[in-house]
Amino acid sequence: MMSRRLFVKQLLGLLALMTGGAAATRLFGKAAPGDPAAPPVQPELPVPAPASQPAASGAPLLSFFLLSDLHISAADSSIGDKLHLALKDVSKFESSVDTIVFGGDLTDFARDIEYNQLKKILGAYKLPPYYANMGNHDYYDIWLTDRGAFSTETMPNGKTDAMARERFMRFFGYKDKPYTDVWVNGVHLILLSQEAYVQEKPDVGEGAWYSDEQLAWLEDKMKAHADGKPALVFIHQPLPAPGTDGGTHRLIRAKRFRAILEPYRNVFVFSGHSHRTFVNENHYNQENTFHWFNNASVGKTRGGTSGTPTVQGMYVQVYPHQVVVKGREFTDRSWIPGAEWTVPLRV
C-alpha cells in the first residue's frame, strides 16, 4: 500500500504541476514552429517530485552523463572547446559517474578528420566507459566534396551511407550494427541508431529510420523488463505526436516504437537533436506510456546570451525506487533551475 507520507508528497507534486504548468500547450514547452500541439497529459504516469528535495537514503545503482549533439567540426574549433568544458566537469565531478552516453550527432560531417579530433579530445581526460548512437549529422559526409566544400548538386560526392556507419562503428568498437545495448551496474542501456540516410533512402530526410531488424532487436531486448526493472532507451531524433509516424527531424516508425515499449511500466526514453536550452523550457514529456526526456546540446545549445557559450547536458541517477534527471550547465558547472525531475518507479 502507498504510505500516507508518499500519498501527501505525490498530491503536493500534482497540485504544483497543475498550477505551474497550465500554460504548457506544446510537446515541450516552447515548441519549434510547425510542431504539432501536444495531446493532454496522460494520468497513469507517476507525478515527478522536484529533484531538489532530499533524496531517499542509499546510493544510486547507476549514475551517468548524457551528452548529446557534440557536433565536433574541423571548421570550428570553438565547438571542440565546448566539449572540453563538459568533459572537464565530468572528469572532476563530485559524485560518481559510471558511464557516459553520447546521444547522436557526434560530428558535424562525419569525416575522419572530425572523428580524429573527437578522439584527441576524449583522450585528454580520464573518463569512464562510454557508448554512443548515431544521429543524422553522423551521415553528412555525403554532402561534401573531396575538398570539403558543401555541394548538394553532386551529392553523394562519391560517398555512401554505409561508409558513415562503418566509420562510426569502428570508432566505438561496434562489430556488426550501429545500435547496441549494455548492462551497467545491473541497469540496462539500449542505444538505437539511425540506420540509413538520404543516399540509401532519399525519403527519410533528416528523420531517424529504424529497420525491421533493429525494431525486432529492441522488442527482444525489452523482454528482460517484464518484471518492471527500468529500461533506459536512447534515440536521437525526437518522437512525433502520439498515434502518428514521424517524418523529417522525427523518429519515422514511431507507432511501432511506442507499441514495443507499451507493455513495460518503467521505461525511460532519452532523445537529443532539438538543441533546446533547459532554461525556462520543459524537457520532460508525459504523453506516453513511458517517460521521455529531451536533452540539450553540448556543441550547439540554442538560447544562450550573446557572447556567452551555452553547453548543456543531462545527469541521470537510477535508484532501486526512482530515477533522478538533472540538467547541467557545463560552462560554470551548475545545475539548471527548473530542469530537475525525480520520477518514482512503478511497482
C-alpha positions in Angstrom: 0.0 0.0 0.0 1.1 3.6 -0.6 2.1 5.2 2.7 0.3 8.4 3.9 3.6 10.3 3.6 4.1 9.2 0.0 0.4 10.0 -0.8 0.8 13.5 0.6 4.1 14.0 -1.3 2.6 13.0 -4.6 -0.6 15.0 -4.0 1.5 18.2 -3.4 3.5 17.4 -6.5 0.3 17.1 -8.5 -1.0 20.5 -7.2 2.3 22.2 -8.1 2.2 20.7 -11.6 -1.4 21.9 -12.1 -0.8 25.4 -11.1 2.6 25.8 -12.7 2.1 24.1 -16.0 -1.2 25.5 -17.2 0.4 27.5 -20.0 2.2 24.4 -21.5 0.3 23.6 -24.6 3.1 22.2 -26.8 5.1 19.0 -26.9 8.0 20.5 -24.9 7.2 24.0 -23.5 8.3 26.3 -26.3 8.0 24.1 -29.4 9.7 24.8 -32.7 7.5 26.4 -35.4 5.3 23.8 -37.1 5.4 21.2 -34.3 2.0 19.6 -33.7 0.2 20.6 -30.5 0.5 18.0 -27.7 -2.5 15.9 -26.6 -3.5 16.1 -22.9 -1.1 14.6 -20.4 -1.9 11.0 -19.6 -2.8 10.4 -16.0 -1.2 7.0 -15.5 2.4 8.1 -15.1 3.7 9.0 -11.6 3.9 12.7 -10.8 7.5 13.8 -10.6 8.7 15.4 -7.4 11.3 18.2 -7.6 14.8 16.7 -7.6 15.9 19.5 -5.2 14.0 17.7 -2.4 16.1 15.5 -0.1 16.8 12.2 -1.9 16.0 8.9 -0.3 18.8 7.2 1.5 21.1 4.8 -0.3 23.5 5.2 -3.2 22.2 5.0 -6.8 22.6 1.9 -8.8 23.9 3.9 -11.7 24.9 7.5 -12.3 25.8 8.7 -15.8 26.0 11.8 -18.1 24.1 12.0 -21.4 26.0 14.3 -23.7 24.1 14.9 -27.0 24.8 16.8 -30.2 28.5 17.4 -29.8 28.8 18.5 -33.5 32.6 18.3 -33.5 33.7 20.3 -36.5 37.0 20.6 -38.3 36.0 24.1 -39.4 35.1 25.5 -36.0 37.4 24.9 -33.1 35.1 26.6 -30.6 32.8 23.5 -30.8 35.6 21.3 -29.6 36.2 23.9 -26.8 32.7 23.3 -25.6 33.2 19.6 -25.3 36.4 20.3 -23.3 34.2 22.3 -20.9 31.8 19.4 -20.5 34.5 16.8 -20.0 36.4 18.9 -17.5 33.3 19.0 -15.4 32.5 15.3 -15.9 36.1 14.1 -15.1 36.2 16.2 -11.9 32.6 15.6 -10.9 31.9 15.5 -7.1 29.6 12.4 -7.5 30.1 9.1 -9.2 30.0 8.9 -12.9 29.8 5.2 -14.0 29.5 5.8 -17.8 28.8 8.4 -20.5 26.3 8.2 -23.3 26.9 10.3 -26.4 23.4 10.9 -27.9 24.0 11.3 -31.6 25.4 14.0 -33.9 28.9 13.4 -32.6 30.3 15.2 -35.5 29.1 17.9 -38.0 30.0 16.0 -41.1 31.2 12.5 -40.0 34.6 12.8 -41.7 37.7 11.0 -40.5 39.3 14.4 -39.5 36.4 15.1 -37.2 36.5 11.7 -35.6 40.2 12.1 -35.1 39.5 15.5 -33.4 36.9 13.8 -31.2 39.4 11.0 -30.3 42.0 13.6 -29.3 39.6 15.4 -27.0 38.3 12.3 -25.3 41.8 11.1 -24.8 42.7 14.2 -22.8 40.6 13.1 -19.9 40.3 10.1 -17.6 36.8 9.0 -18.4 34.5 6.1 -17.5 33.4 3.7 -20.3 31.3 5.5 -22.9 28.8 4.5 -25.6 27.0 6.3 -28.4 24.3 6.2 -31.0 24.2 7.8 -34.5 22.3 10.9 -35.5 21.6 12.4 -38.9 24.8 14.5 -38.9 26.8 11.4 -38.5 25.9 10.7 -42.1 26.7 14.1 -43.5 30.0 13.3 -45.3 27.9 12.7 -48.5 27.3 16.4 -48.8 31.0 17.3 -49.0 33.3 17.1 -52.0 36.8 15.8 -51.7 37.9 19.3 -51.0 35.4 19.7 -48.1 33.1 22.0 -50.0 29.3 21.6 -49.4 27.6 20.5 -52.6 24.1 19.4 -52.9 24.3 19.2 -56.7 27.0 16.4 -56.7 25.7 14.6 -53.6 26.7 11.8 -52.6 30.1 13.0 -53.8 31.5 9.5 -54.1 30.4 8.6 -50.6 27.8 6.2 -49.2 25.7 5.8 -46.0 27.5 2.5 -45.4 30.8 4.3 -45.2 29.4 6.6 -42.5 28.1 3.6 -40.5 31.4 1.8 -40.7 33.3 4.9 -39.6 31.0 5.3 -36.6 31.1 1.6 -35.6 34.9 1.4 -36.0 35.3 4.4 -33.7 33.2 2.9 -30.9 34.2 -0.7 -31.4 30.7 -1.9 -32.5 31.1 -5.1 -34.6 28.0 -5.5 -36.8 25.4 -2.9 -36.2 25.4 0.8 -35.2 23.0 0.0 -32.4 23.8 -1.8 -29.1 22.8 -2.4 -25.5 24.8 -2.7 -22.3 24.1 -3.5 -18.7 26.0 -1.2 -16.3 25.7 -1.9 -12.6 22.6 -4.0 -13.3 20.9 -1.2 -15.3 20.0 -1.7 -18.9 21.0 0.9 -21.5 19.6 0.4 -25.0 21.0 2.6 -27.8 19.1 2.8 -31.0 20.7 4.3 -34.1 19.6 5.8 -37.4 20.4 3.1 -39.9 20.1 5.0 -43.3 20.2 8.5 -44.6 19.3 10.0 -48.0 22.0 8.3 -50.1 20.3 4.9 -49.4 16.7 6.1 -48.6 16.0 9.6 -50.1 12.6 9.8 -48.5 13.9 9.8 -44.9 15.1 13.4 -45.0 16.5 14.2 -41.6 14.3 11.6 -39.9 15.5 8.5 -38.0 14.9 5.3 -39.9 14.9 2.0 -37.9 14.8 -1.2 -39.9 12.5 -4.2 -39.1 15.6 -6.0 -37.8 16.5 -3.2 -35.4 12.9 -2.9 -34.1 12.7 -6.7 -33.6 16.0 -6.5 -31.7 14.5 -3.8 -29.5 11.5 -6.0 -28.9 13.7 -8.9 -27.8 15.8 -6.7 -25.5 12.7 -5.3 -23.8 11.7 -8.8 -22.7 14.2 -8.5 -19.8 12.0 -5.9 -18.3 8.8 -7.9 -17.8 9.5 -7.7 -14.1 9.5 -3.9 -14.0 13.2 -3.3 -14.0 13.9 0.1 -15.5 14.9 0.2 -19.2 16.8 3.3 -20.4 16.3 3.7 -24.2 18.3 6.3 -26.2 17.3 7.7 -29.5 18.5 10.8 -31.4 15.6 12.4 -33.2 12.5 13.1 -31.0 9.1 11.5 -31.4 6.1 12.9 -33.3 2.7 13.2 -31.6 1.3 10.0 -30.2 -0.6 7.9 -32.7 1.5 9.1 -35.7 4.6 8.2 -37.5 7.3 10.8 -37.9 8.9 12.4 -41.0 12.0 14.6 -41.3 13.6 15.5 -37.9 11.5 12.9 -36.1 11.6 9.1 -35.4 9.9 7.8 -38.5 8.5 4.4 -37.4 7.2 5.9 -34.1 4.0 3.9 -33.9 5.9 0.6 -33.9 8.5 2.0 -31.4 5.7 3.0 -29.0 4.0 -0.3 -29.4 7.1 -2.2 -28.4 7.6 -0.1 -25.2 3.9 0.0 -24.2 3.8 -3.3 -22.2 6.5 -2.2 -19.8 5.9 0.0 -16.8 9.4 1.6 -16.1 10.8 2.8 -19.5 12.8 6.0 -19.8 13.4 7.4 -23.3 16.1 10.0 -23.9 16.4 12.0 -27.2 18.5 14.8 -28.5 18.5 16.6 -31.9 16.4 19.7 -30.9 19.3 21.6 -29.2 16.8 23.3 -27.0 18.1 25.0 -23.8 17.0 23.7 -20.4 16.4 27.3 -19.3 12.7 28.1 -19.0 11.7 25.1 -21.1 10.1 21.8 -20.2 12.1 18.8 -21.3 10.0 16.1 -19.6 7.2 14.7 -21.8 4.5 12.7 -20.1 2.2 12.0 -23.1 3.3 8.4 -23.5 3.2 5.1 -21.5 7.0 5.8 -20.9 8.9 8.7 -19.6 10.5 10.8 -22.3 13.3 13.3 -21.7 14.7 15.6 -24.4 18.3 16.6 -23.9 20.0 19.9 -24.8 23.3 20.1 -26.8 26.9 20.3 -25.9 28.1 21.8 -29.1 25.1 24.0 -30.2 22.5 24.6 -27.5 20.1 27.3 -28.5 19.1 30.2 -26.3 22.4 31.3 -24.9 23.0 35.0 -24.4 25.2 36.9 -26.9 28.8 36.3 -26.3 28.2 33.6 -23.6 28.6 30.0 -24.6 25.8 27.6 -23.5 27.0 24.0 -23.0 24.4 21.7 -21.6 23.7 18.0 -20.9 21.9 15.6 -18.5 23.0 13.8 -15.4 20.9 10.7 -14.6 20.8 8.6 -11.4 19.0 5.3 -11.2 17.9 4.2 -7.8 16.0 1.0 -6.9 12.9 3.1 -6.3 13.2 6.2 -8.6 15.1 7.9 -11.4 16.5 11.4 -11.0 17.3 13.5 -14.0 19.0 16.9 -13.9 20.0 19.5 -16.5 23.7 20.6 -16.2 25.3 23.8 -17.4 29.0 22.9 -18.0 30.4 26.4 -18.5 30.0 27.2 -14.8 29.5 23.6 -13.5 26.0 24.4 -12.2 22.6 22.8 -12.1 19.9 24.5 -14.2 16.9 25.7 -12.1 13.7 24.0 -13.3 15.5 21.2 -15.1 15.3 18.7 -12.2 13.0 15.7 -12.0 12.5 12.8 -9.7 10.3 10.0 -11.1 9.3 7.2 -8.8 9.3 3.7 -10.3 6.0 1.9 -10.6 5.7 -1.3 -8.7 
